[in-house]
Amino acid sequence: MEIIIIKEPIKRKELAEMAKKQFGDIIKAVVDVKKEIMAIGPELHSDGEVFLEEKENSKREYIWGINLYPEQEDLIEFDSVINLKPSLGNRSRDVEDPEIKEKIYKIVNNLII
């Protein structure tokens, strides 16, 4: 599946169709919390990170990896190796800063309807 940059809202149903083509019930995504955009569909979160850096001039410190489960009530899972950012105080695959986490929720909820 190709990586797609999402800047305008898409329907959750569309996202579910994309997920079926990739891993079944899950699709990987990376979110740029500064530009409030996301890239969906990379095989690895790191591929999405590089894609946003190259296509949108995103900076690593603003890019966070998530997994999306479009057919589940809890859409977002915070689990990605790219979230390991010790220099920024994030020492796990989760997003530890509650403000960043809340920003990701807001962006995803604005872009997936």
C-alpha positions, 0 to 999 in steps of 0.5 A: 500500500502506498503512503497517503498524507491526510490533510483533509478529513476522511471517513472511518469507513475509508480507513477501514478499507485501507486497513484491510489491504494492509494488515487487516484490522490495523493501519499504521500512521504517523502524526505531525503535531506541529503541521496537524497532518498525518501519513497513513499506510506505511509498512513501518512507522519509520517509513512514514516518518521519512515520508513526512520529512521528505514530502512535507518538511516535517521535523522528527521532534514533531512526528509520532507513530500510532496504530489505528483500528478503524473498526474498534471504539478505541481507534488509536494505539500509541505504540511505535519505535519512532516514539523513543525520543530520549532527548525529548524525554520520551523513553518508551514506545508510548507517547508519555507527554499528556499534552502531545498525546491530547494533541494527537487525539485532536488531530486524528479526531479532526482528520478521521470522521 
